[in-house]
């Protein structure tokens, strides 16, 4: 068996192509736009109109997600040495902004209908169509959220959460339409639509906040940092220490850097072998972790000028 160290491509394989999930989301958005639009046309419910408007936003968001996931696949180049994984954060931010736009349209429409109430027609047919659309969205949301967790993709997670919010929106709208049908109070429809708009605003804010955190190079979760420190700790001794430990996330990629303190009398080869052994141990637990290790002589005071956090 060869004892050669794995190449960079073996240690850090290219990200998996996840665009198939974006195409699934686009197909679901097109289908639900048709279904919910039909439900609105047969009922003239502003609640169902708001539901259809959110599905239109879903389509735009899915297209943006498709573009982002294709950009993520681009390898590092002359101007992007760390790759293009942060494109996912832009996708989530754009989706958050689009959700705000949809919410604004829904809120304006609901206020107008509250001031000028109108009866809802063909309730049974409209509700049946809306329920079918919700089942489609719920199924696709489940697939996207599961894929987002497995591949640690903020784009798929954001799209899945958005679709799941759409499902709950549809549930609220259906309840509102049923209440109007039972009570005869037409203003219940725009009231429910207004509540839906507020809920959508909350979802949009959450997506923008998470994408902003990623663009600010947020650290890995505390439990991961502690686990990584523990792995490195297996190699430490009285004359082998580390400091300036830092981690960050960039889309589906994770980065870690540290300064490794070893005796100054060691050969370059010995220090390098230790760094490689630590890297191998880290990659065994975190295959997608990009490790950067800076060797320093433990006796040199200058080695302690940057001890990190």
C-alpha positions in Angstrom: 0.0 0.0 0.0 1.3 3.4 -0.9 2.3 5.7 2.0 2.0 8.9 -0.1 -0.1 11.7 1.4 -3.4 12.3 -0.4 -3.5 15.0 -2.9 -5.4 18.3 -2.3 -8.2 17.0 -4.6 -8.5 13.9 -2.5 -8.5 15.7 0.8 -10.8 18.5 -0.4 -13.1 17.1 -3.2 -15.2 19.6 -5.1 -18.7 20.3 -3.8 -21.5 18.1 -4.9 -23.8 19.5 -7.6 -27.0 20.4 -5.8 -28.7 22.2 -8.7 -31.2 19.3 -9.1 -32.9 20.5 -5.9 -33.2 24.0 -7.3 -34.9 22.6 -10.4 -37.2 20.6 -8.1 -38.1 23.9 -6.3 -38.7 25.7 -9.6 -41.0 23.0 -10.8 -42.9 23.1 -7.5 -43.2 26.9 -7.7 -44.6 26.8 -11.2 -47.1 24.2 -10.3 -48.3 25.9 -7.1 -48.5 29.3 -8.9 -50.9 27.7 -11.4 -52.9 26.0 -8.6 -53.1 28.9 -6.2 -53.8 31.4 -9.0 -56.7 29.2 -10.1 -58.0 29.1 -6.5 -57.9 32.9 -6.3 -59.7 33.3 -9.7 -62.6 31.0 -8.7 -63.0 32.5 -5.1 -61.8 36.1 -5.4 -60.3 35.6 -2.0 -57.5 38.1 -1.1 -56.1 35.5 1.2 -55.7 33.1 -1.6 -54.3 35.9 -3.7 -51.7 36.5 -1.1 -50.9 32.8 -1.1 -50.4 32.9 -4.8 -48.2 35.9 -4.6 -45.9 34.1 -2.1 -45.6 31.2 -4.6 -44.5 33.7 -7.2 -41.7 34.8 -4.8 -40.9 31.1 -4.4 -40.3 30.9 -8.1 -37.9 33.9 -8.1 -36.1 32.5 -5.0 -35.7 29.1 -6.6 -34.2 30.7 -9.8 -31.8 32.7 -7.6 -30.9 29.5 -5.7 -30.2 27.7 -9.0 -27.8 30.5 -10.0 -26.1 30.4 -6.6 -25.7 26.7 -6.6 -24.1 26.8 -10.0 -21.7 29.5 -8.9 -20.7 27.5 -5.9 -19.5 24.7 -8.2 -16.9 27.0 -9.7 -13.4 26.1 -8.5 -11.0 28.6 -6.9 -9.5 31.0 -9.5 -7.1 33.8 -9.8 -9.5 36.3 -8.1 -11.2 33.9 -5.7 -8.6 31.9 -4.0 -11.1 30.4 -1.5 -13.6 29.4 -4.0 -17.2 30.8 -4.5 -19.1 29.2 -1.7 -20.3 32.5 -0.3 -22.6 32.8 -3.3 -25.0 30.8 -1.2 -25.3 33.7 1.3 -26.3 36.1 -1.5 -29.0 33.7 -2.5 -30.4 33.6 1.0 -30.2 37.4 1.3 -32.0 37.9 -2.1 -34.7 35.4 -1.0 -35.2 37.4 2.2 -35.6 40.6 0.3 -38.1 39.0 -2.1 -40.1 37.8 0.9 -40.3 41.4 2.1 -41.6 42.5 -1.3 -44.3 39.7 -1.2 -45.3 40.7 2.3 -45.7 44.3 1.3 -48.0 43.3 -1.6 -50.0 41.1 0.7 -50.4 43.7 3.4 -51.5 46.4 0.9 -54.0 44.1 -0.7 -55.4 43.0 2.6 -55.9 46.5 3.9 -57.6 47.5 0.6 -60.0 44.5 0.9 -60.7 45.2 4.5 -61.8 48.7 3.6 -63.8 47.3 0.7 -65.0 43.8 1.6 -66.3 41.5 -1.0 -67.9 38.0 -0.7 -65.9 34.8 -1.5 -67.2 32.5 -4.2 -66.8 28.8 -5.0 -65.2 28.1 -1.6 -65.1 24.3 -1.9 -63.3 24.3 -5.2 -60.8 27.0 -4.1 -60.0 25.3 -0.9 -59.4 21.9 -2.6 -57.0 23.5 -5.1 -55.1 25.3 -2.2 -54.8 22.1 -0.2 -53.3 20.2 -3.2 -50.8 23.1 -3.6 -49.9 22.9 0.1 -49.2 19.2 -0.2 -46.8 19.8 -3.1 -45.0 22.6 -1.2 -44.8 20.5 2.0 -43.3 17.5 0.2 -40.7 19.6 -1.6 -39.9 21.6 1.6 -39.2 18.3 3.3 -36.8 17.2 0.6 -35.0 20.6 0.5 -34.6 20.8 4.3 -33.2 17.2 4.5 -30.8 17.9 1.7 -29.8 21.3 3.2 -28.9 19.6 6.5 -27.0 16.7 4.8 -25.0 19.0 2.5 -24.9 22.0 5.0 -26.3 24.2 2.2 -27.8 27.5 3.4 -29.4 28.0 0.0 -31.4 24.7 0.2 -32.2 25.3 3.9 -33.5 28.8 3.1 -35.5 27.6 0.2 -36.9 24.7 2.3 -37.9 27.0 5.2 -39.5 29.4 2.8 -41.6 26.7 1.3 -42.5 25.4 4.7 -43.6 28.9 5.6 -45.7 28.9 2.5 -47.4 25.7 3.7 -48.3 27.3 7.1 -49.4 30.4 5.2 -51.8 28.3 3.1 -53.1 26.6 6.2 -53.9 30.0 7.7 -55.5 31.2 4.5 -57.7 28.1 4.3 -58.8 28.6 7.9 -59.7 32.2 7.1 -61.7 31.3 4.0 -63.6 28.6 6.0 -64.3 31.0 8.8 -65.7 33.5 6.2 -67.8 30.8 4.7 -69.2 29.7 8.1 -69.7 33.2 9.6 -70.5 35.3 6.6 -68.1 38.0 7.8 -66.2 39.0 4.7 -63.6 41.0 6.6 -62.1 37.9 8.2 -60.4 37.1 4.8 -58.3 40.3 4.7 -57.6 40.0 8.4 -56.1 36.5 7.9 -54.2 37.8 4.8 -52.7 40.6 6.9 -51.6 38.1 9.6 -50.0 36.0 6.8 -48.1 39.1 5.6 -46.7 39.7 9.1 -45.6 36.0 9.3 -43.8 36.3 6.0 -42.0 39.4 7.2 -40.6 37.4 10.1 -39.4 34.7 7.8 -37.7 37.2 5.5 -35.9 38.9 8.4 -34.6 35.5 9.6 -33.1 34.7 6.2 -31.4 38.1 5.9 -30.0 37.8 9.4 -28.5 34.3 8.8 -27.1 35.3 5.4 -25.5 38.4 7.0 -23.9 36.3 9.7 -22.3 34.1 7.0 -21.0 37.1 5.1 -19.4 38.3 8.3 -17.3 35.1 8.6 -19.1 33.7 11.6 -17.2 31.1 13.6 -18.2 27.4 13.6 -20.7 26.4 16.3 -19.2 26.2 19.8 -19.6 22.4 20.0 -17.6 22.0 16.7 -14.9 24.4 17.9 -14.5 22.4 21.1 -14.5 19.1 19.2 -11.8 20.4 16.9 -9.7 21.6 19.9 -10.0 18.2 21.4 -8.7 16.5 18.3 -5.7 18.8 18.1 -5.2 18.3 21.9 -4.4 14.6 21.3 -1.1 15.7 19.7 -0.1 18.3 22.3 2.6 17.8 24.9 4.9 19.9 27.1 6.9 21.0 24.1 4.1 20.8 21.5 1.3 23.4 21.9 -1.0 25.4 19.6 -2.7 28.8 19.7 -4.3 31.5 17.4 -7.1 29.0 16.8 -9.7 30.4 14.5 -12.6 28.9 12.5 -15.1 30.3 10.0 -17.9 29.1 7.8 -18.4 30.0 4.1 -21.5 28.5 2.7 -21.1 24.7 2.9 -17.3 25.0 3.4 -15.5 25.3 6.8 -12.1 26.7 7.5 -9.8 26.4 10.5 -6.4 27.9 11.1 -3.9 27.7 14.0 -0.3 28.3 15.0 1.5 25.1 16.0 4.3 25.5 18.5 7.2 23.0 18.3 10.8 22.9 19.5 13.0 25.2 17.4 15.5 22.4 17.1 13.1 20.2 15.1 13.8 19.7 11.5 11.3 21.2 9.0 10.4 17.6 8.0 9.5 16.6 11.6 7.3 19.7 12.1 5.7 19.2 8.7 4.9 15.6 9.5 3.2 16.6 12.8 1.1 19.2 11.0 0.1 16.7 8.4 -0.8 14.1 11.1 -3.0 16.7 12.8 -4.6 17.6 9.5 -5.4 14.0 8.7 -7.0 13.5 12.1 -9.1 16.6 11.6 -10.2 15.6 8.1 -11.2 12.2 9.4 -13.9 13.9 11.6 -14.5 16.9 9.3 -13.8 15.9 5.7 -14.7 19.3 4.3 -12.6 21.3 6.7 -9.9 23.5 5.2 -6.9 23.4 7.6 -4.2 26.0 7.7 -1.3 25.3 10.1 1.5 27.8 10.8 4.6 26.3 12.5 6.4 28.4 15.1 9.4 27.7 17.5 8.0 27.4 21.0 11.0 29.2 22.6 10.7 32.3 20.4 8.8 35.2 22.1 7.7 36.4 18.7 5.6 33.3 18.4 3.3 34.6 21.0 2.5 38.0 19.4 -0.7 36.6 17.9 -2.4 34.3 20.3 -5.9 34.7 18.8 -9.1 34.6 20.7 
